[in-house]
Amino acid sequence: MDKLSIKDLDLKGQRVFVRVDFNVPIKDGRVDDDTRIRAAVPTIEYARERGARVILASHLGRPKGARVDKYSLRPVADHLSNLLGQPVAFAEDCVGEAVKSKVDALVDGDVLLLENLRFHPEEEKNDEAFAKELAGLCDLYVNDAFGAAHRAHASTAGITKHVRQAGAGLLMEKELDYLGRVINNPEHPFVAILGGAKVSDKIAVINALIARRVDKILIGGAMAYTFFKAEGFTVGKSLVEVDKLETAREIKKSAEAAGVELLLPTDHQVVDSYDPLNSRKTIPIEFTNAGLVGLDIGAETVAHFSQALQDARTVIWNGPMGVFEEKGFEEGTVGIAHAVAEAADRGATVIVGGGDSVAAVTQAGVADRITHISTGGGATLEFLAGDELPGVAALNDKK
Ligand code: AMP
């Protein structure tokens, strides 16, 4: 990596502002899923062990620039304290005099979590004065929030101009390392599996993958219906982006021209739109009639896609194969979770990104067999599409 790393910084006795991604689900005032908090622990421990005074900052949810109690990070401070086995102080705000006093009270090895950055509208506006105020709390800056690195906000971009040094945290480094290797130097056969609701979110990634000579792209989820409709198939009432039919045709053409195999489902689980609760069945794609809605890939497609992964050496997966959060429509996504885990068992580098696919590998009980589970959704896609992430660009270059 050509950016400074936390390992390049002299942390002893320094006030270190660590931008983390603690955007976790909170239920009844408790952390419901702590994956993202755990992912930041190595950086926090690393800084503490070297005598840093650690100031943690994050966003949580979309409070839209106002204080909203349900988006308070306070429950995260308690949770983190349990994970670290040491107290984590909490500041009721992220800027202001009271926060400064809390920072002044820190001794080497202490950890302080600031309140939600997005309680201030200036955060998402990348406001210069606000960024400067955040920077005023610290000597050094570390960005470990890969999941927020595709946004140029005060805490991910602006702040870096006002600190002595700005480097990447251990999680950020790991993400850039794995994703960078996949995009720059993949071992072939290289297979990408894409799903989810929209083609529009993934056009840039698909084009970048084709340009980088991915060998196969497997498409599931609602995205597939835009491709089917573009080919003139009947998709019934399945979700389609009607303004992306031409895009789908262009993608198909450029895949063909580049010798990239584009695989679509051959069967799917459908329901009748007039009786959705009692009509679930699996049918071949070409049997779809006007009243049906496709909500998951079928078993035959899972088998085809699994077969396409047999000799894969690199696999990336982003996006569910169906409405997997609803009971009865999770089988396709869970099937693919098992298939990618088996590819990893055969020695392939397997990267899973995006909230839903990550949830699926966890639900399928195969998370520990995956080479790298990316904590980013949008950031992972933008990085794979070849875009420079503002939160990475803002860090200091290695000399
Ligand atoms: P995305 O944010 O684009 O990755 O899309 C994720 C969403 O796509 C999930 O909430 C799924 O429920 C949804 N999805 C996947 N397949 C389908 C489908 N066949 N019909 C409707 N929604 C779908």
Residues whose N, C-alpha, C, O or C-beta is under 5 A from the ligand:
A	BS01	AMP	G195 G196 A197 K198 G221 A222 L239 G294 L295 D296 G319 P320 M321 G322 V323 F324
